[in-house]
Every structure is written in C-alpha cells, then in structure tokens.
Amino acid sequence: MNRRSNTSASTRISRSTRTSWLRGATLTVSAIGLTAGSVVLAAPSSAAPLDPNAAVGAMNAARNKVGCPSLALNSALTSAAEAHSGDMARTKRATSAGSGKSTPATRIKDAGYEASSVGELVLMTPPAATSADVVGAFVNSENKSILNCKFTDVGIAVVSGSNSNSYWTIDLARPA
C-alpha cells in the first residue's frame, strides 16, 4: 500500500483514504450580502472525539509556514460548525447546503458572527479519523482554504452519525 506521511500529524494515512475523505469535501466562499436563507437544524446526537485546540494548532502551523497569521478559535463559528455537523449527521450528507436551504454565510450570521467573508469545509469520514487527519488532508489537498490569509477566525466541529460516519465542519471567517 502506498502510504504518505501526513505533515501535520504523527499518524499516517494512505493516499487512497485521504482521497476518499476529500471526495466528500466541499468549499464555499461567499460574501454575506450575497446569500440569504433560514436554518432548521437537528441537535447533534453524539460527538466524536475532537480537540479543537489541537486542530487549530495544526491549521496555524500550516498557515504560519506560508506566511499567514494564526487563526483564532471563535465560539460563534464553533456553534455554527456544530449545528451544521449535526444537520449533516441527521441527513447523512456531507455538503455545505444545509436543511432549509441554509448556506455557510447564513449559518454563521445566525450564530452571531458578522463576517465580511466566510469559507466552509465539510467532510464525512470513518469514525477513526482524527482532527489531525482531517486538517492534514485539507492542508495537503488542492483545496487551500485553511491557507487563505484573509480568514482570521475558525470554528470546528465533528458529530457522529447513526451510520457510524463522522461529519466534520470547519467554518472560517473574517469579521465585517
């Protein structure tokens, strides 16, 4: 099996595993003024292990290597991420389109964060995936949102679905 080192974690994940995780990944970057909608979300059933500080630390290490400032963990963005991960677990879909046609921008605004720009990364993984695996997979993918220097704040959440998969949301934003 072809195995490649994950630069942001001491664990190793195979390229095929990382590729399959990223097939479900979606990025949405939008301006707040361009989106509208409402949020109707289910409460998360159970959360997979997540160390938000370790995840943000891994993101910041990668960002610092390319000259970007560190992200700050934000409670409103974390609330938006938790709600969306719960919604994805309930619907068993990894997508930035939420129930009630919500968007990343509307969910972040509804959580109380006034943003000038937002980005969202979503992913469905097997239950054994760690935050370091997920952050490393995104940092090493073609999707470079985590490395976008315009973002200053982050929220991250993971919820386990009834199908045993984990649903991850990373919300990135810059205040208005």
Residue frames as qw, qx, qy, qz and C-alpha x, y, z in Angstrom:
[[0.000, 0.890, 0.456, 0.000, 0.00, 0.00, 0.00],
 [0.381, 0.461, -0.028, 0.801, 1.31, 3.41, -0.93],
 [0.418, -0.775, -0.407, 0.243, 1.47, 5.42, 2.30],
 [0.323, 0.593, -0.037, 0.736, 2.37, 9.07, 2.56],
 [0.357, -0.258, -0.540, 0.717, 3.28, 10.99, 5.67],
 [0.118, -0.877, -0.408, -0.224, 0.74, 13.46, 6.99],
 [0.421, 0.400, -0.260, 0.771, 2.83, 16.55, 7.69],
 [0.290, -0.544, 0.169, -0.769, 0.55, 17.90, 10.42],
 [0.832, -0.388, 0.160, -0.363, 0.21, 14.73, 12.48],
 [0.229, -0.502, 0.834, 0.004, 2.29, 11.87, 13.75],
 [0.736, 0.215, 0.617, -0.179, -0.25, 9.41, 12.30],
 [0.039, -0.249, 0.699, 0.669, -0.02, 8.16, 8.73],
 [0.655, 0.439, 0.447, -0.422, -2.95, 7.94, 6.36],
 [0.543, 0.110, 0.672, 0.491, -2.90, 6.40, 2.92],
 [0.069, 0.167, -0.332, -0.926, -3.36, 8.49, -0.20],
 [0.267, -0.305, -0.784, -0.470, -6.44, 6.44, -1.16],
 [0.285, -0.587, -0.681, 0.333, -8.01, 7.02, 2.28],
 [0.115, -0.461, -0.096, 0.875, -7.27, 10.74, 2.15],
 [0.117, 0.003, -0.566, -0.816, -8.64, 10.91, -1.41],
 [0.274, -0.463, -0.814, -0.220, -11.86, 9.14, -0.42],
 [0.226, -0.597, -0.496, 0.589, -12.31, 11.53, 2.54],
 [0.053, -0.392, 0.122, 0.910, -11.79, 14.52, 0.28],
 [0.017, -0.293, -0.770, -0.567, -14.32, 13.32, -2.29],
 [0.224, -0.721, -0.656, 0.011, -16.97, 14.46, 0.18],
 [0.325, -0.451, -0.173, 0.813, -15.28, 17.78, 0.85],
 [0.225, 0.787, 0.443, 0.365, -16.92, 20.98, -0.28],
 [0.325, -0.242, -0.153, 0.901, -15.73, 24.55, -0.14],
 [0.088, 0.830, 0.475, 0.278, -18.00, 27.51, -0.17],
 [0.327, -0.261, -0.142, 0.897, -16.66, 31.04, -0.01],
 [0.058, 0.717, 0.555, 0.418, -19.22, 33.80, -0.19],
 [0.042, 0.229, -0.209, 0.950, -19.89, 37.36, 0.80],
 [0.092, 0.337, 0.762, -0.545, -22.55, 37.81, 3.48],
 [0.343, 0.440, 0.081, -0.826, -24.55, 40.25, 1.38],
 [0.394, 0.271, -0.657, -0.582, -24.94, 37.74, -1.45],
 [0.335, -0.121, -0.933, -0.043, -26.69, 34.96, 0.44],
 [0.498, -0.242, 0.239, -0.797, -29.96, 34.54, 2.31],
 [0.634, -0.105, -0.740, -0.197, -31.90, 31.71, 3.89],
 [0.620, -0.564, 0.237, -0.492, -33.06, 30.21, 7.14],
 [0.216, 0.338, -0.895, 0.192, -31.72, 27.45, 9.35],
 [0.845, -0.271, 0.059, -0.457, -33.70, 24.46, 10.58],
 [0.392, 0.460, -0.781, 0.157, -31.28, 22.06, 12.26],
 [0.864, -0.369, -0.326, -0.102, -31.48, 18.96, 14.41],
 [0.432, -0.782, 0.432, -0.125, -29.49, 18.74, 17.63],
 [0.413, 0.486, -0.770, -0.004, -26.36, 16.60, 17.32],
 [0.901, -0.274, -0.268, -0.203, -26.80, 13.05, 18.61],
 [0.796, -0.515, 0.124, 0.292, -23.24, 12.39, 19.76],
 [0.235, 0.910, -0.336, -0.069, -19.87, 13.92, 19.09],
 [0.907, 0.174, -0.207, 0.322, -16.71, 12.11, 18.02],
 [0.615, -0.564, -0.044, 0.549, -13.51, 12.93, 19.91],
 [0.418, 0.750, 0.105, 0.502, -12.19, 16.34, 18.91],
 [0.504, -0.533, -0.149, 0.663, -9.51, 18.52, 20.39],
 [0.326, 0.910, 0.235, 0.100, -10.31, 21.94, 18.90],
 [0.238, -0.895, 0.307, 0.221, -7.09, 23.47, 20.21],
 [0.590, -0.243, 0.664, 0.389, -5.00, 20.74, 18.57],
 [0.542, 0.583, 0.550, 0.253, -6.92, 21.14, 15.30],
 [0.128, 0.991, 0.047, 0.006, -6.45, 24.92, 15.30],
 [0.452, -0.700, 0.461, 0.306, -2.79, 24.41, 16.23],
 [0.636, 0.079, 0.653, 0.404, -2.32, 22.16, 13.19],
 [0.386, 0.822, 0.373, 0.191, -4.07, 24.71, 10.97],
 [0.116, -0.980, 0.123, 0.108, -1.94, 27.53, 12.35],
 [0.598, -0.430, 0.539, 0.407, 1.30, 25.60, 11.89],
 [0.569, 0.378, 0.591, 0.428, 0.44, 25.13, 8.21],
 [0.165, 0.946, 0.255, 0.118, -0.67, 28.77, 7.85],
 [0.357, -0.859, 0.240, 0.278, 2.48, 30.12, 9.51],
 [0.664, -0.122, 0.554, 0.486, 4.63, 28.15, 7.02],
 [0.403, 0.533, 0.511, 0.540, 3.06, 30.12, 4.16],
 [0.206, 0.125, -0.080, 0.967, 3.18, 33.48, 5.95],
 [0.385, -0.589, -0.442, -0.556, -0.45, 33.68, 7.10],
 [0.238, -0.425, 0.508, -0.710, -1.38, 34.89, 10.58],
 [0.039, -0.089, -0.966, 0.239, -2.77, 32.38, 13.06],
 [0.431, -0.458, -0.531, -0.568, -6.50, 31.69, 13.23],
 [0.216, -0.200, 0.606, -0.739, -8.36, 32.36, 16.48],
 [0.159, -0.330, -0.930, -0.036, -10.87, 29.77, 17.69],
 [0.271, -0.144, 0.018, -0.952, -14.24, 31.58, 17.76],
 [0.273, 0.165, 0.846, -0.427, -17.24, 30.40, 19.80],
 [0.578, 0.487, 0.154, -0.637, -19.86, 31.69, 17.32],
 [0.500, 0.479, -0.621, -0.366, -18.13, 29.91, 14.42],
 [0.018, 0.143, -0.974, 0.175, -17.85, 26.77, 16.55],
 [0.464, 0.300, 0.600, -0.578, -21.60, 26.95, 17.25],
 [0.615, 0.531, -0.188, -0.552, -22.31, 27.28, 13.53],
 [0.333, 0.406, -0.839, -0.141, -19.99, 24.33, 12.78],
 [0.198, -0.002, 0.909, -0.368, -21.60, 22.17, 15.50],
 [0.583, 0.404, 0.357, -0.608, -25.09, 22.89, 14.19],
 [0.600, 0.538, -0.397, -0.438, -24.12, 22.09, 10.61],
 [0.159, 0.306, -0.938, 0.028, -22.27, 18.88, 11.54],
 [0.376, 0.154, 0.774, -0.485, -25.40, 17.80, 13.44],
 [0.632, 0.510, 0.063, -0.580, -27.52, 18.56, 10.39],
 [0.459, 0.495, -0.684, -0.276, -25.22, 16.57, 8.11],
 [0.062, -0.148, 0.961, -0.226, -25.23, 13.62, 10.53],
 [0.519, 0.305, 0.563, -0.567, -29.03, 13.70, 10.64],
 [0.674, 0.591, -0.038, -0.441, -29.36, 13.82, 6.83],
 [0.817, -0.128, 0.487, 0.281, -26.33, 11.56, 6.21],
 [0.596, 0.712, 0.167, 0.332, -24.96, 14.02, 3.62],
 [0.518, -0.459, 0.054, 0.720, -21.64, 15.88, 3.58],
 [0.311, 0.609, 0.403, 0.609, -22.49, 19.15, 1.88],
 [0.159, -0.064, -0.239, 0.956, -22.35, 22.87, 2.59],
 [0.416, -0.308, -0.352, -0.780, -26.03, 23.11, 1.65],
 [0.068, -0.008, 0.821, -0.567, -27.96, 22.73, 4.89],
 [0.015, 0.552, 0.833, -0.038, -31.54, 21.95, 5.78],
 [0.060, 0.865, 0.367, -0.336, -33.94, 24.74, 4.93],
 [0.591, 0.685, 0.118, 0.409, -31.51, 25.78, 2.16],
 [0.394, -0.885, 0.131, 0.211, -29.12, 27.34, 4.68],
 [0.668, 0.619, -0.235, 0.340, -25.68, 28.36, 3.48],
 [0.657, -0.117, -0.366, 0.649, -22.40, 28.76, 5.36],
 [0.096, 0.311, -0.062, 0.944, -22.92, 32.54, 5.36],
 [0.535, -0.515, -0.221, -0.632, -26.44, 32.35, 6.80],
 [0.823, -0.365, -0.416, 0.126, -25.49, 29.78, 9.44],
 [0.539, 0.016, -0.293, 0.790, -22.51, 31.86, 10.55],
 [0.129, -0.388, -0.027, -0.912, -24.61, 35.04, 10.67],
 [0.693, -0.481, -0.344, -0.412, -27.39, 33.23, 12.58],
 [0.780, -0.257, -0.419, 0.387, -24.76, 32.11, 15.12],
 [0.311, -0.917, -0.137, 0.210, -24.00, 35.77, 15.81],
 [0.550, -0.325, 0.327, 0.697, -20.85, 36.36, 13.76],
 [0.405, 0.871, 0.089, -0.263, -20.89, 39.35, 11.39],
 [0.686, -0.184, 0.485, 0.510, -18.49, 38.41, 8.59],
 [0.278, 0.700, -0.281, -0.594, -17.13, 40.10, 5.50],
 [0.620, 0.364, -0.628, -0.297, -16.25, 36.70, 4.01],
 [0.753, -0.294, 0.514, -0.285, -16.71, 33.08, 5.01],
 [0.477, 0.360, -0.768, -0.228, -15.41, 29.69, 3.98],
 [0.792, -0.247, 0.396, -0.393, -16.60, 26.26, 4.98],
 [0.318, 0.345, -0.872, -0.139, -15.01, 22.84, 4.69],
 [0.810, -0.156, 0.297, -0.481, -17.18, 19.77, 5.21],
 [0.350, 0.383, -0.849, -0.096, -16.20, 16.14, 5.22],
 [0.907, -0.235, 0.076, -0.341, -17.64, 12.73, 6.04],
 [0.237, 0.548, -0.794, 0.114, -15.06, 10.27, 7.41],
 [0.726, -0.192, -0.659, 0.040, -14.89, 6.85, 9.01],
 [0.566, -0.802, -0.141, -0.132, -15.20, 7.09, 12.80],
 [0.818, -0.308, -0.027, 0.486, -11.46, 6.54, 13.38],
 [0.429, 0.606, 0.055, 0.668, -10.41, 9.80, 11.66],
 [0.447, -0.546, -0.331, 0.626, -8.81, 12.34, 13.97],
 [0.119, 0.956, 0.117, -0.243, -8.80, 16.13, 13.76],
 [0.283, -0.632, 0.533, 0.487, -5.12, 15.96, 12.76],
 [0.464, 0.169, 0.790, 0.363, -6.02, 13.57, 9.90],
 [0.293, 0.802, 0.520, 0.029, -8.78, 15.87, 8.67],
 [0.048, -0.931, 0.118, 0.341, -6.75, 19.09, 8.93],
 [0.390, -0.433, 0.662, 0.472, -3.77, 17.38, 7.27],
 [0.477, 0.386, 0.740, 0.274, -5.94, 16.05, 4.45],
 [0.231, 0.922, 0.307, -0.047, -7.28, 19.54, 3.72],
 [0.205, -0.839, 0.321, 0.388, -3.88, 21.23, 4.01],
 [0.377, -0.299, 0.759, 0.438, -2.37, 18.68, 1.60],
 [0.499, 0.539, 0.674, 0.075, -5.29, 18.81, -0.86],
 [0.286, 0.394, 0.368, 0.792, -5.94, 21.15, -3.77],
 [0.279, -0.837, -0.366, -0.296, -8.41, 22.98, -1.51],
 [0.502, 0.143, -0.358, 0.775, -6.29, 25.61, 0.23],
 [0.312, -0.789, -0.284, -0.447, -8.98, 27.41, 2.28],
 [0.722, -0.612, -0.172, 0.275, -7.17, 26.79, 5.55],
 [0.607, -0.153, 0.127, 0.770, -4.16, 28.53, 4.00],
 [0.156, 0.735, 0.350, 0.559, -6.17, 31.56, 2.83],
 [0.369, -0.030, -0.374, 0.850, -4.68, 34.52, 4.70],
 [0.249, -0.408, -0.161, -0.863, -7.89, 36.58, 4.54],
 [0.709, -0.501, -0.446, -0.215, -9.52, 34.34, 7.17],
 [0.030, 0.561, -0.525, 0.639, -8.81, 35.29, 10.80],
 [0.546, -0.228, 0.559, -0.581, -11.25, 33.16, 12.82],
 [0.446, 0.101, -0.848, -0.267, -12.25, 29.50, 12.83],
 [0.688, -0.199, 0.447, -0.536, -14.78, 27.12, 14.34],
 [0.391, 0.251, -0.860, -0.213, -14.56, 23.34, 14.05],
 [0.678, -0.140, 0.479, -0.540, -16.92, 20.53, 14.99],
 [0.334, 0.143, -0.890, -0.277, -17.49, 16.83, 14.38],
 [0.689, -0.080, 0.371, -0.617, -20.63, 14.80, 15.04],
 [0.131, -0.096, 0.976, 0.145, -21.05, 11.02, 14.75],
 [0.591, 0.044, -0.282, -0.755, -23.98, 9.94, 12.63],
 [0.824, -0.098, 0.409, -0.379, -26.26, 6.95, 13.15],
 [0.892, 0.430, -0.137, -0.022, -24.43, 5.34, 10.20],
 [0.824, -0.397, 0.085, 0.396, -21.15, 5.41, 12.23],
 [0.542, 0.480, 0.087, 0.684, -19.58, 8.03, 9.96],
 [0.319, -0.589, -0.248, 0.700, -18.26, 11.29, 11.36],
 [0.302, 0.802, 0.362, 0.366, -19.39, 14.62, 9.89],
 [0.504, -0.340, -0.085, 0.789, -16.84, 17.44, 10.11],
 [0.212, 0.904, 0.265, 0.261, -17.37, 21.16, 9.61],
 [0.501, -0.282, -0.058, 0.816, -14.62, 23.78, 9.62],
 [0.158, 0.916, 0.345, 0.127, -16.01, 27.32, 9.39],
 [0.522, -0.107, 0.028, 0.846, -13.54, 30.08, 8.51],
 [0.087, 0.897, 0.403, 0.158, -14.36, 33.79, 8.54],
 [0.348, 0.108, -0.118, 0.924, -13.14, 37.35, 8.67],
 [0.014, -0.648, -0.574, 0.501, -15.17, 39.89, 10.67],
 [0.285, 0.802, 0.397, 0.342, -17.04, 42.68, 8.89]]
